């Protein structure tokens, strides 16, 4: 087992302990050494080969060592770097570029995108489709054109069934080393910095700018056009409706500095109505 030195005396007799100042990091390092194949999705097809059952356009450029599994579709003028795996059912549309040693999961769709090296897209990811843009017109809603791209920089990882929309008038960008969980929505024109962590079911509305090293808890929503400064932390199940300063820790609905949020929650717990609920005297029905 791996533990911190202060817990060494609690280790059961006969158990060998590895002492580390930061056990979580040590555990991750050991895991990488013991299970190197678990660091990225593996192909179920022969490595470095293109299946006869895949559809690859003659103008597509695949470097040596690219693996394309059965029923994948690679469109005109696509470029894919060595060591990349394109899994079964993935569709890569015309003109997209994918770097080296990437993993493109099954049933991923990629359009209007530039993807760097060592990028992992888990099954069902959607990259580069139109964002949601409409304006009221005399005959109903008028669709606004979406003509930007998606740029995923090196070492980005995107969880299953996450969607990243193409830009409308500027590119949607995800910075180097950023990790995005499952079921996240990234709308058009969003710019996400480097080495961010975005947990599942986060919704980021259009034209949001997120700095470097930002951590966002699950089920958090962002209003359009807000800016989040470098190193900020947003608690889960928050609603970010205004700009967040660099290094800040915010949470709540609407999100605000954590100290203010906790103070507000404490005041609610001390209200007569909350005390009545705690005592079991509130049946949940309000009088008209």
Phi and psi in degrees as GROMACS dihedral restraints (atoms count N, CA, C in turn):
[ dihedral_restraints ]
;  ai    aj    ak    al  type     phi  dphi    fc
    3     4     5     6     1  -116.8    20    10
    4     5     6     7     1   128.7    20    10
    6     7     8     9     1  -149.7    20    10
    7     8     9    10     1   167.6    20    10
    9    10    11    12     1   -78.1    20    10
   10    11    12    13     1   152.4    20    10
   12    13    14    15     1   -55.6    20    10
   13    14    15    16     1   -32.6    20    10
   15    16    17    18     1   -68.8    20    10
   16    17    18    19     1   -15.3    20    10
   18    19    20    21     1  -103.4    20    10
   19    20    21    22     1     7.0    20    10
   21    22    23    24     1   -59.1    20    10
   22    23    24    25     1   -36.5    20    10
   24    25    26    27     1   -68.4    20    10
   25    26    27    28     1   -15.7    20    10
   27    28    29    30     1   -92.7    20    10
   28    29    30    31     1    -4.5    20    10
   30    31    32    33     1   -69.1    20    10
   31    32    33    34     1   129.4    20    10
   33    34    35    36     1   -60.5    20    10
   34    35    36    37     1   150.1    20    10
   36    37    38    39     1   -61.7    20    10
   37    38    39    40     1   135.8    20    10
   39    40    41    42     1    90.6    20    10
   40    41    42    43     1    -7.0    20    10
   42    43    44    45     1   -97.5    20    10
   43    44    45    46     1   127.1    20    10
   45    46    47    48     1   -81.5    20    10
   46    47    48    49     1   126.9    20    10
   48    49    50    51     1  -112.3    20    10
   49    50    51    52     1   136.7    20    10
   51    52    53    54     1   -99.8    20    10
   52    53    54    55     1   119.9    20    10
   54    55    56    57     1   -94.2    20    10
   55    56    57    58     1   131.1    20    10
   57    58    59    60     1  -143.0    20    10
   58    59    60    61     1   143.0    20    10
   60    61    62    63     1   -63.3    20    10
   61    62    63    64     1   -34.8    20    10
   63    64    65    66     1  -126.8    20    10
   64    65    66    67     1    86.0    20    10
   66    67    68    69     1   -58.1    20    10
   67    68    69    70     1   -34.7    20    10
   69    70    71    72     1   -62.4    20    10
   70    71    72    73     1   -42.9    20    10
   72    73    74    75     1   -68.6    20    10
   73    74    75    76     1   -41.2    20    10
   75    76    77    78     1   -62.3    20    10
   76    77    78    79     1   -40.7    20    10
   78    79    80    81     1   -61.9    20    10
   79    80    81    82     1   -41.6    20    10
   81    82    83    84     1   -63.9    20    10
   82    83    84    85     1   -41.4    20    10
   84    85    86    87     1   -65.2    20    10
   85    86    87    88     1   -42.4    20    10
   87    88    89    90     1   -63.6    20    10
   88    89    90    91     1   -42.8    20    10
   90    91    92    93     1   -60.0    20    10
   91    92    93    94     1   -38.8    20    10
   93    94    95    96     1   -63.9    20    10
   94    95    96    97     1   -37.0    20    10
   96    97    98    99     1   -74.1    20    10
   97    98    99   100     1   -38.7    20    10
   99   100   101   102     1   -79.0    20    10
  100   101   102   103     1   -30.9    20    10
  102   103   104   105     1  -131.1    20    10
  103   104   105   106     1    65.2    20    10
  105   106   107   108     1   -62.0    20    10
  106   107   108   109     1   -29.8    20    10
  108   109   110   111     1   -72.8    20    10
  109   110   111   112     1   -12.8    20    10
  111   112   113   114     1   -86.9    20    10
  112   113   114   115     1    -0.1    20    10
  114   115   116   117     1   -77.7    20    10
  115   116   117   118     1   -18.5    20    10
  117   118   119   120     1  -152.4    20    10
  118   119   120   121     1   153.8    20    10
  120   121   122   123     1   -58.5    20    10
  121   122   123   124     1   141.8    20    10
  123   124   125   126     1  -101.2    20    10
  124   125   126   127     1   151.0    20    10
  126   127   128   129     1   -81.4    20    10
  127   128   129   130     1   143.3    20    10
  129   130   131   132     1   -91.7    20    10
  130   131   132   133     1     3.5    20    10
  132   133   134   135     1  -109.2    20    10
  133   134   135   136     1   168.9    20    10
  135   136   137   138     1   -63.7    20    10
  136   137   138   139     1   124.5    20    10
  138   139   140   141     1   -62.4    20    10
  139   140   141   142     1   137.9    20    10
  141   142   143   144     1    77.3    20    10
  142   143   144   145     1    14.0    20    10
  144   145   146   147     1  -123.7    20    10
  145   146   147   148     1   157.0    20    10
  147   148   149   150     1  -111.3    20    10
  148   149   150   151     1   120.9    20    10
  150   151   152   153     1   -65.7    20    10
  151   152   153   154     1   142.1    20    10
  153   154   155   156     1   -65.0    20    10
  154   155   156   157     1   -18.8    20    10
  156   157   158   159     1   -92.2    20    10
  157   158   159   160     1     1.8    20    10
  159   160   161   162     1   -88.0    20    10
  160   161   162   163     1   156.7    20    10
  162   163   164   165     1  -110.7    20    10
  163   164   165   166     1   108.3    20    10
  165   166   167   168     1  -119.9    20    10
  166   167   168   169     1   119.6    20    10
  168   169   170   171     1   -65.2    20    10
  169   170   171   172     1   142.9    20    10
  171   172   173   174     1   -58.4    20    10
  172   173   174   175     1   -26.6    20    10
  174   175   176   177     1   -85.4    20    10
  175   176   177   178     1    -7.2    20    10
  177   178   179   180     1   -67.6    20    10
  178   179   180   181     1   144.6    20    10
  180   181   182   183     1  -116.3    20    10
  181   182   183   184     1   110.7    20    10
  183   184   185   186     1  -114.1    20    10
  184   185   186   187     1   121.8    20    10
  186   187   188   189     1   -68.7    20    10
  187   188   189   190     1   163.4    20    10
  189   190   191   192     1   -60.1    20    10
  190   191   192   193     1   140.1    20    10
  192   193   194   195     1    91.7    20    10
  193   194   195   196     1     3.8    20    10
  195   196   197   198     1   -76.9    20    10
  196   197   198   199     1   136.5    20    10
  198   199   200   201     1  -107.2    20    10
  199   200   201   202     1   127.9    20    10
  201   202   203   204     1  -125.5    20    10
  202   203   204   205     1   115.1    20    10
  204   205   206   207     1   -80.7    20    10
  205   206   207   208     1   165.8    20    10
  207   208   209   210     1   -55.4    20    10
  208   209   210   211     1   141.9    20    10
  210   211   212   213     1    71.7    20    10
  211   212   213   214     1    11.1    20    10
  213   214   215   216     1   -77.8    20    10
  214   215   216   217     1   153.0    20    10
  216   217   218   219     1  -125.6    20    10
  217   218   219   220     1   125.3    20    10
  219   220   221   222     1  -123.8    20    10
  220   221   222   223     1   118.9    20    10
  222   223   224   225     1   -85.1    20    10
  223   224   225   226     1  -175.2    20    10
  225   226   227   228     1   -62.1    20    10
  226   227   228   229     1   141.2    20    10
  228   229   230   231     1    61.0    20    10
  229   230   231   232     1    20.1    20    10
  231   232   233   234     1   -75.5    20    10
  232   233   234   235     1   142.1    20    10
  234   235   236   237     1  -122.1    20    10
  235   236   237   238     1   130.1    20    10
  237   238   239   240     1  -132.2    20    10
  238   239   240   241     1   132.2    20    10
  240   241   242   243     1   -84.7    20    10
  241   242   243   244     1   162.8    20    10
  243   244   245   246     1   -58.1    20    10
  244   245   246   247     1   143.0    20    10
  246   247   248   249     1    83.4    20    10
  247   248   249   250     1    -4.0    20    10
  249   250   251   252     1   -79.3    20    10
  250   251   252   253     1   142.8    20    10
  252   253   254   255     1  -112.6    20    10
  253   254   255   256     1   125.2    20    10
  255   256   257   258     1  -109.0    20    10
  256   257   258   259     1   111.2    20    10
  258   259   260   261     1   -80.8    20    10
  259   260   261   262     1   168.2    20    10
  261   262   263   264     1   -57.1    20    10
  262   263   264   265     1   134.0    20    10
  264   265   266   267     1    83.9    20    10
  265   266   267   268     1    -4.7    20    10
  267   268   269   270     1   -71.4    20    10
  268   269   270   271     1   147.7    20    10
  270   271   272   273     1  -127.4    20    10
  271   272   273   274     1   121.3    20    10
  273   274   275   276     1  -116.2    20    10
  274   275   276   277     1   113.8    20    10
  276   277   278   279     1   -80.6    20    10
  277   278   279   280     1   171.1    20    10
  279   280   281   282     1   -53.7    20    10
  280   281   282   283     1   136.0    20    10
  282   283   284   285     1    81.0    20    10
  283   284   285   286     1    -3.2    20    10
  285   286   287   288     1   -70.8    20    10
  286   287   288   289     1   150.6    20    10
  288   289   290   291     1  -124.7    20    10
  289   290   291   292     1   131.0    20    10
  291   292   293   294     1  -126.5    20    10
  292   293   294   295     1   132.5    20    10
  294   295   296   297     1   -76.9    20    10
  295   296   297   298     1  -160.7    20    10
  297   298   299   300     1   -92.0    20    10
  298   299   300   301     1   150.8    20    10
  300   301   302   303     1    56.0    20    10
  301   302   303   304     1    40.8    20    10
  303   304   305   306     1   -96.8    20    10
  304   305   306   307     1   159.6    20    10
  306   307   308   309     1  -122.6    20    10
  307   308   309   310     1   113.5    20    10
  309   310   311   312     1  -105.6    20    10
  310   311   312   313     1   109.2    20    10
  312   313   314   315     1   -71.4    20    10
  313   314   315   316     1   171.4    20    10
  315   316   317   318     1   -63.9    20    10
  316   317   318   319     1   139.6    20    10
  318   319   320   321     1    62.2    20    10
  319   320   321   322     1    25.1    20    10
  321   322   323   324     1   -79.1    20    10
  322   323   324   325     1   142.8    20    10
  324   325   326   327     1  -121.0    20    10
  325   326   327   328     1   135.6    20    10
  327   328   329   330     1  -131.4    20    10
  328   329   330   331     1   125.2    20    10
  330   331   332   333     1  -135.6    20    10
  331   332   333   334     1   150.0    20    10
  333   334   335   336     1    48.5    20    10
  334   335   336   337     1    48.0    20    10
  336   337   338   339     1  -136.0    20    10
  337   338   339   340     1   147.2    20    10
  339   340   341   342     1  -118.7    20    10
  340   341   342   343     1   122.7    20    10
  342   343   344   345     1  -122.4    20    10
  343   344   345   346     1   131.6    20    10
  345   346   347   348     1   -78.8    20    10
  346   347   348   349     1  -159.8    20    10
  348   349   350   351     1   -88.2    20    10
  349   350   351   352     1   151.7    20    10
  351   352   353   354     1    58.8    20    10
  352   353   354   355     1    35.2    20    10
  354   355   356   357     1   -92.5    20    10
  355   356   357   358     1   139.2    20    10
  357   358   359   360     1  -118.2    20    10
  358   359   360   361     1   122.3    20    10
  360   361   362   363     1  -116.0    20    10
  361   362   363   364     1   112.7    20    10
  363   364   365   366     1   -76.1    20    10
  364   365   366   367     1   167.1    20    10
  366   367   368   369     1   -52.5    20    10
  367   368   369   370     1   139.2    20    10
  369   370   371   372     1    82.5    20    10
  370   371   372   373     1     2.1    20    10
  372   373   374   375     1   -65.6    20    10
  373   374   375   376     1   141.6    20    10
  375   376   377   378     1  -119.4    20    10
  376   377   378   379     1   122.0    20    10
  378   379   380   381     1  -126.1    20    10
  379   380   381   382     1   126.4    20    10
  381   382   383   384     1    93.0    20    10
  382   383   384   385     1     8.8    20    10
  384   385   386   387     1   -77.1    20    10
  385   386   387   388     1   166.9    20    10
  387   388   389   390     1   -58.9    20    10
  388   389   390   391     1   142.2    20    10
  390   391   392   393     1   -80.4    20    10
  391   392   393   394     1   175.7    20    10
  393   394   395   396     1   -91.4    20    10
  394   395   396   397     1   104.1    20    10
  396   397   398   399     1  -144.0    20    10
  397   398   399   400     1   111.9    20    10
  399   400   401   402     1  -142.6    20    10
  400   401   402   403     1   149.2    20    10
  402   403   404   405     1  -127.7    20    10
  403   404   405   406     1   144.0    20    10
  405   406   407   408     1   -65.3    20    10
  406   407   408   409     1   132.9    20    10
  408   409   410   411     1  -127.4    20    10
  409   410   411   412     1   177.3    20    10
  411   412   413   414     1   -63.2    20    10
  412   413   414   415     1   -21.3    20    10
  414   415   416   417     1  -117.5    20    10
  415   416   417   418     1    23.8    20    10
  417   418   419   420     1   115.3    20    10
  418   419   420   421     1  -158.2    20    10
  420   421   422   423     1   -77.2    20    10
  421   422   423   424     1   132.4    20    10
  423   424   425   426     1  -105.2    20    10
  424   425   426   427     1   128.4    20    10
  426   427   428   429     1   -73.9    20    10
  427   428   429   430     1   133.7    20    10
  429   430   431   432     1   -90.4    20    10
  430   431   432   433     1   140.5    20    10
  432   433   434   435     1   -67.2    20    10
  433   434   435   436     1   147.3    20    10
  435   436   437   438     1  -119.1    20    10
  436   437   438   439     1   108.5    20    10
  438   439   440   441     1  -123.4    20    10
  439   440   441   442     1     6.2    20    10
  441   442   443   444     1   -85.9    20    10
  442   443   444   445     1  -174.4    20    10
  444   445   446   447     1  -120.0    20    10
  445   446   447   448     1   177.8    20    10
  447   448   449   450     1  -115.3    20    10
  448   449   450   451     1   132.3    20    10
  450   451   452   453     1  -120.3    20    10
  451   452   453   454     1   117.4    20    10
  453   454   455   456     1  -108.9    20    10
  454   455   456   457     1   116.2    20    10
  456   457   458   459     1   -79.1    20    10
  457   458   459   460     1   177.4    20    10
  459   460   461   462     1   -57.6    20    10
  460   461   462   463     1   146.1    20    10
  462   463   464   465     1    64.0    20    10
  463   464   465   466     1    23.0    20    10
  465   466   467   468     1   -79.6    20    10
  466   467   468   469     1   141.7    20    10
  468   469   470   471     1  -127.8    20    10
  469   470   471   472     1   132.2    20    10
  471   472   473   474     1  -125.4    20    10
  472   473   474   475     1   126.9    20    10
  474   475   476   477     1   -76.1    20    10
  475   476   477   478     1   168.2    20    10
  477   478   479   480     1   -58.9    20    10
  478   479   480   481     1   137.7    20    10
  480   481   482   483     1    62.7    20    10
  481   482   483   484     1    22.7    20    10
  483   484   485   486     1   -82.9    20    10
  484   485   486   487     1   148.2    20    10
  486   487   488   489     1  -121.3    20    10
  487   488   489   490     1   134.0    20    10
  489   490   491   492     1  -128.0    20    10
  490   491   492   493     1   108.7    20    10
  492   493   494   495     1   -79.1    20    10
  493   494   495   496     1   149.0    20    10
  495   496   497   498     1   -67.3    20    10
  496   497   498   499     1   159.4    20    10
  498   499   500   501     1   -70.6    20    10
  499   500   501   502     1   154.2    20    10
  501   502   503   504     1   -85.5    20    10
  502   503   504   505     1   -57.4    20    10
  504   505   506   507     1  -122.1    20    10
  505   506   507   508     1    -7.8    20    10
  507   508   509   510     1  -139.6    20    10
  508   509   510   511     1   165.7    20    10
  510   511   512   513     1   -73.5    20    10
  511   512   513   514     1   145.3    20    10
  513   514   515   516     1   -83.2    20    10
  514   515   516   517     1   129.6    20    10
  516   517   518   519     1  -129.9    20    10
  517   518   519   520     1   134.8    20    10
  519   520   521   522     1  -119.6    20    10
  520   521   522   523     1   121.5    20    10
  522   523   524   525     1   -76.8    20    10
  523   524   525   526     1   164.1    20    10
  525   526   527   528     1   -52.4    20    10
  526   527   528   529     1   132.9    20    10
  528   529   530   531     1    77.8    20    10
  529   530   531   532     1     1.2    20    10
  531   532   533   534     1   -73.8    20    10
  532   533   534   535     1   141.6    20    10
  534   535   536   537     1  -118.9    20    10
  535   536   537   538     1   123.5    20    10
  537   538   539   540     1  -117.6    20    10
  538   539   540   541     1   131.4    20    10
  540   541   542   543     1   -79.0    20    10
  541   542   543   544     1  -175.1    20    10
  543   544   545   546     1   -68.7    20    10
  544   545   546   547     1   152.8    20    10
  546   547   548   549     1    57.9    20    10
  547   548   549   550     1    43.4    20    10
  549   550   551   552     1  -105.8    20    10
  550   551   552   553     1   141.1    20    10
  552   553   554   555     1  -109.1    20    10
  553   554   555   556     1   121.3    20    10
  555   556   557   558     1  -115.9    20    10
  556   557   558   559     1   112.3    20    10
  558   559   560   561     1   -83.7    20    10
  559   560   561   562     1   179.4    20    10
  561   562   563   564     1   -64.7    20    10
  562   563   564   565     1   146.9    20    10
  564   565   566   567     1    69.8    20    10
  565   566   567   568     1     6.0    20    10
  567   568   569   570     1   -70.4    20    10
  568   569   570   571     1   139.1    20    10
  570   571   572   573     1  -121.1    20    10
  571   572   573   574     1   119.4    20    10
  573   574   575   576     1  -113.5    20    10
  574   575   576   577     1   132.3    20    10
  576   577   578   579     1   -75.5    20    10
  577   578   579   580     1  -165.9    20    10
  579   580   581   582     1   -85.6    20    10
  580   581   582   583     1   146.2    20    10
  582   583   584   585     1    55.4    20    10
  583   584   585   586     1    42.5    20    10
  585   586   587   588     1   -91.8    20    10
  586   587   588   589     1   158.4    20    10
  588   589   590   591     1  -123.5    20    10
  589   590   591   592     1   121.8    20    10
  591   592   593   594     1  -126.0    20    10
  592   593   594   595     1   113.6    20    10
  594   595   596   597     1   -86.4    20    10
  595   596   597   598     1   166.5    20    10
  597   598   599   600     1   -56.0    20    10
  598   599   600   601     1   146.6    20    10
  600   601   602   603     1    67.8    20    10
  601   602   603   604     1    20.4    20    10
  603   604   605   606     1   -75.2    20    10
  604   605   606   607     1   141.3    20    10
  606   607   608   609     1  -120.6    20    10
  607   608   609   610     1   119.1    20    10
  609   610   611   612     1  -113.0    20    10
  610   611   612   613     1   113.5    20    10
  612   613   614   615     1   -75.5    20    10
  613   614   615   616     1   172.8    20    10
  615   616   617   618     1   -61.5    20    10
  616   617   618   619     1   145.2    20    10
  618   619   620   621     1    64.4    20    10
  619   620   621   622     1    22.6    20    10
  621   622   623   624     1   -75.9    20    10
  622   623   624   625     1   141.6    20    10
  624   625   626   627     1  -117.7    20    10
  625   626   627   628     1   122.8    20    10
  627   628   629   630     1  -117.8    20    10
  628   629   630   631     1   129.0    20    10
  630   631   632   633     1   -75.4    20    10
  631   632   633   634     1  -168.8    20    10
  633   634   635   636     1   -80.3    20    10
  634   635   636   637     1   145.8    20    10
  636   637   638   639     1    66.5    20    10
  637   638   639   640     1    28.7    20    10
  639   640   641   642     1   -88.6    20    10
  640   641   642   643     1   139.9    20    10
  642   643   644   645     1  -115.0    20    10
  643   644   645   646     1   129.3    20    10
  645   646   647   648     1  -126.6    20    10
  646   647   648   649     1   121.0    20    10
  648   649   650   651     1   -73.7    20    10
  649   650   651   652     1   161.5    20    10
  651   652   653   654     1   -62.6    20    10
  652   653   654   655     1   149.6    20    10
  654   655   656   657     1    63.5    20    10
  655   656   657   658     1    24.2    20    10
  657   658   659   660     1   -88.5    20    10
  658   659   660   661     1   142.3    20    10
  660   661   662   663     1  -116.0    20    10
  661   662   663   664     1   145.9    20    10
  663   664   665   666     1  -120.1    20    10
  664   665   666   667     1   130.3    20    10
  666   667   668   669     1   -71.6    20    10
  667   668   669   670     1   154.5    20    10
  669   670   671   672     1   -64.4    20    10
  670   671   672   673     1   147.8    20    10
  672   673   674   675     1    72.3    20    10
  673   674   675   676     1     9.1    20    10
  675   676   677   678     1   -81.9    20    10
  676   677   678   679     1   159.9    20    10
  678   679   680   681     1  -120.8    20    10
  679   680   681   682     1   134.3    20    10
  681   682   683   684     1  -115.7    20    10
  682   683   684   685     1   123.0    20    10
  684   685   686   687     1   -74.3    20    10
  685   686   687   688     1   165.1    20    10
  687   688   689   690     1   -54.8    20    10
  688   689   690   691     1   138.5    20    10
  690   691   692   693     1    73.3    20    10
  691   692   693   694     1     6.7    20    10
  693   694   695   696     1   -70.8    20    10
  694   695   696   697     1   155.2    20    10
  696   697   698   699     1  -126.3    20    10
  697   698   699   700     1   127.8    20    10
  699   700   701   702     1  -116.0    20    10
  700   701   702   703     1   124.0    20    10
  702   703   704   705     1   -67.5    20    10
  703   704   705   706     1   154.3    20    10
  705   706   707   708     1   -62.1    20    10
  706   707   708   709     1   154.1    20    10
  708   709   710   711     1    58.2    20    10
  709   710   711   712     1    40.4    20    10
  711   712   713   714     1  -106.4    20    10
  712   713   714   715     1   165.7    20    10
  714   715   716   717     1  -126.4    20    10
  715   716   717   718     1   113.0    20    10
  717   718   719   720     1   -94.9    20    10
  718   719   720   721     1   108.6    20    10
  720   721   722   723     1  -111.2    20    10
  721   722   723   724     1    -4.3    20    10
  723   724   725   726     1  -145.8    20    10
  724   725   726   727     1   169.1    20    10
  726   727   728   729     1   -61.5    20    10
  727   728   729   730     1   143.3    20    10
  729   730   731   732     1  -112.1    20    10
  730   731   732   733     1   124.7    20    10
  732   733   734   735     1   -67.0    20    10
  733   734   735   736     1   157.7    20    10
  735   736   737   738     1   -58.9    20    10
  736   737   738   739     1   137.7    20    10
  738   739   740   741     1    75.0    20    10
  739   740   741   742     1     0.8    20    10
  741   742   743   744     1   -76.9    20    10
  742   743   744   745     1   157.1    20    10
  744   745   746   747     1  -120.1    20    10
  745   746   747   748     1   109.7    20    10
  747   748   749   750     1  -120.1    20    10
  748   749   750   751     1   158.0    20    10
  750   751   752   753     1  -167.0    20    10
  751   752   753   754     1   169.1    20    10
  753   754   755   756     1   101.7    20    10
  754   755   756   757     1  -178.8    20    10
  756   757   758   759     1  -130.2    20    10
  757   758   759   760     1   106.3    20    10
  759   760   761   762     1   -72.2    20    10
  760   761   762   763     1   158.0    20    10
  762   763   764   765     1   -65.5    20    10
  763   764   765   766     1   142.5    20    10
  765   766   767   768     1  -155.2    20    10
  766   767   768   769     1   173.3    20    10
  768   769   770   771     1   -51.3    20    10
  769   770   771   772     1   140.2    20    10
  771   772   773   774     1   -56.9    20    10
  772   773   774   775     1   -40.1    20    10
  774   775   776   777     1   -60.8    20    10
  775   776   777   778     1   -42.5    20    10
  777   778   779   780     1   -65.9    20    10
  778   779   780   781     1   -41.2    20    10
  780   781   782   783     1   -61.6    20    10
  781   782   783   784     1   -47.3    20    10
  783   784   785   786     1   -65.4    20    10
  784   785   786   787     1   -37.5    20    10
  786   787   788   789     1   -64.2    20    10
  787   788   789   790     1   -40.2    20    10
  789   790   791   792     1   -65.1    20    10
  790   791   792   793     1   -43.4    20    10
  792   793   794   795     1   -63.0    20    10
  793   794   795   796     1   -39.2    20    10
  795   796   797   798     1   -64.4    20    10
  796   797   798   799     1   -38.4    20    10
  798   799   800   801     1   -66.6    20    10
  799   800   801   802     1   -35.8    20    10
  801   802   803   804     1   -66.0    20    10
  802   803   804   805     1   -40.6    20    10
  804   805   806   807     1   -63.6    20    10
  805   806   807   808     1   -25.6    20    10
  807   808   809   810     1   -90.0    20    10
  808   809   810   811     1    -0.6    20    10
  810   811   812   813     1   -73.8    20    10
  811   812   813   814     1   153.9    20    10
  813   814   815   816     1   -56.8    20    10
  814   815   816   817     1   -38.1    20    10
  816   817   818   819     1   -65.9    20    10
  817   818   819   820     1   -41.8    20    10
  819   820   821   822     1   -66.0    20    10
  820   821   822   823     1   -39.4    20    10
  822   823   824   825     1   -62.3    20    10
  823   824   825   826     1   -38.4    20    10
  825   826   827   828     1   -64.9    20    10
  826   827   828   829     1   -40.7    20    10
  828   829   830   831     1   -63.5    20    10
  829   830   831   832     1   -43.1    20    10
  831   832   833   834     1   -62.0    20    10
  832   833   834   835     1   -36.4    20    10
  834   835   836   837     1   -78.2    20    10
  835   836   837   838     1    -5.5    20    10
  837   838   839   840     1    84.2    20    10
  838   839   840   841     1    15.8    20    10
  840   841   842   843     1   -94.2    20    10
  841   842   843   844     1     2.4    20    10
  843   844   845   846     1  -110.7    20    10
  844   845   846   847     1   120.7    20    10
  846   847   848   849     1   -87.1    20    10
  847   848   849   850     1     4.9    20    10
  849   850   851   852     1    88.2    20    10
  850   851   852   853     1    -2.2    20    10
  852   853   854   855     1  -106.0    20    10
  853   854   855   856     1   133.3    20    10
  855   856   857   858     1   -95.1    20    10
  856   857   858   859     1   142.3    20    10
  858   859   860   861     1   -72.0    20    10
  859   860   861   862     1   144.7    20    10
